[in-house]
């Protein structure tokens, strides 16, 4: 069972931040990276590569049907319209749309790859072996353990990241948000809904806050 309250990082003596700092210092000391490179990477990870980017894309698709069509057809080109340039290694960005009877969830069974510039760096539970090993073959159970209990009437589709393809889920817009401002809508979209372990219209936000790593 996936323990959302005890991540691998929490089960070690050093925090994620401490280990990251130690690794960065080791790279600098060995000459593998300049201090400016490490600082720039850290800035981007905290300030630029955030779930709000994905939220902006989602809300644009909710409000603009023409953009949504382009997004589903060619995600990489569509997000560039909003100023998001993906890393060269991310040759394809596939957007998977949730519907009333279809739920999409993404994973990376080999490691922890995501479209990190759009949805942020992967949370701890996403990198956990339990999630990576079971998300494909026991998806409904895994989602339930993470706080999303889907009825049997909703089909689950799991998308396993490949070397050159990154995925992002397009959540279904909740009915109660009609009349909301763009700012309000952007604030509604969570990283967990972009990964697919929450459904906004099913109060998935409450569950996602519990499992966030």
Protein Blocks (a to p, Z undefined) as FASTA:
>chain_A
ZZfkbcfklmpmbdfklmmmmmmmmmmmnopacfklmmmmmmmmmmmmcfklmmmmmmmm
mmmmklmmmmmmommlmmmmnopacdfklmbacdddddfkbccddddfklmgccfklnop
adfklmpmklmmmmmmmmmmmmmmnopacdfklccddddddfklccdddddddfklgoia
fklmmmmpcfklmnopacfklopmmmmmmmpZZ
